[in-house]
Amino acid sequence: MPDESKIENKSEKDLLMRVMTHLRDVKMIKDRTNDEIEPMKKTVMLFKKHQIKMQEDYLVDLENSRIALVDVSEKALGPVKESILNLQKKEAANIKDRLRKF
């Protein structure tokens, strides 16, 4: 019969991996989206330079979107990172133990 602590450890490890994957995805999406905002701003400025009329001020919309994205990603990344820190340290120690035993 499997050891209860190993089952719990496996469950914690799976949960930690899912959370870390989610955090990585949030960071990648945030970075990729932020990288795309600047070219969009340049395009809107080019439209304005050539006096192409737009119904909305897209520069303001883009900046507001960027700020909202940063806020959402900080809310997703900040507290979650802090809450999984102990599990990350525990898993790092487990990996080191497995390497020593190898």
C-alpha positions in Angstrom: 0.0 0.0 0.0 1.4 3.5 -0.9 2.7 5.7 1.8 0.1 8.4 2.8 2.8 11.1 2.9 4.0 10.2 -0.6 0.4 10.5 -2.0 0.0 13.9 -0.3 3.4 14.9 -1.6 2.4 13.8 -5.1 -0.8 15.7 -4.8 1.0 18.9 -3.6 3.5 18.5 -6.4 0.8 18.2 -9.1 -1.0 21.2 -7.6 2.3 23.2 -7.5 3.1 22.4 -11.1 -0.4 23.4 -12.3 -0.1 26.7 -10.4 3.4 27.4 -11.7 2.2 26.7 -15.2 -0.7 29.1 -14.8 1.7 31.8 -13.5 4.1 31.2 -16.4 1.1 31.5 -18.8 -0.1 34.8 -17.2 3.4 36.2 -17.4 3.9 35.2 -21.1 0.5 36.6 -22.1 1.2 39.8 -20.3 4.7 40.2 -21.8 3.5 39.3 -25.3 0.5 41.7 -25.1 2.6 44.5 -23.8 5.0 44.0 -26.7 2.1 44.4 -29.1 0.8 47.6 -27.6 3.7 49.8 -28.7 3.3 49.0 -32.4 -0.4 49.6 -32.2 0.3 53.0 -30.6 2.7 53.9 -33.4 0.0 52.9 -35.9 -2.6 55.1 -34.3 -0.1 58.0 -34.2 0.6 57.4 -37.9 -3.1 57.6 -38.6 -3.3 60.9 -36.7 -0.3 62.3 -38.6 -2.1 61.6 -41.9 -5.3 63.1 -40.5 -7.3 59.9 -40.6 -10.3 60.5 -38.4 -11.2 57.9 -35.8 -14.4 57.8 -33.7 -12.4 57.1 -30.5 -9.1 58.1 -29.0 -7.4 54.7 -29.4 -4.2 55.9 -27.7 -6.1 56.4 -24.5 -7.8 53.0 -24.9 -4.5 51.3 -25.5 -2.9 52.9 -22.5 -5.9 52.0 -20.3 -5.7 48.4 -21.6 -2.0 48.2 -20.8 -2.6 49.5 -17.3 -5.5 47.1 -16.7 -3.4 44.2 -18.0 -0.6 45.1 -15.6 -3.0 45.3 -12.7 -4.6 42.0 -13.4 -1.3 40.2 -13.9 0.1 41.7 -10.6 -3.0 40.5 -8.8 -2.6 37.0 -10.3 1.1 36.8 -9.9 1.9 38.6 -6.6 -0.2 36.9 -3.9 -0.1 33.5 -5.6 3.7 33.6 -5.8 4.0 34.3 -2.1 1.5 31.6 -1.2 3.4 28.9 -3.1 6.9 29.9 -2.0 7.0 27.3 0.8 5.9 24.5 -1.6 8.5 25.6 -4.1 11.2 25.4 -1.5 10.0 22.0 -0.3 10.0 20.7 -3.9 13.5 22.1 -4.5 14.7 20.2 -1.4 13.0 17.0 -2.6 14.7 17.3 -6.0 18.1 17.9 -4.4 17.5 14.8 -2.2 16.6 12.7 -5.3 19.8 13.9 -7.0 22.0 13.1 -4.1 20.4 9.6 -3.9 21.0 9.1 -7.6 
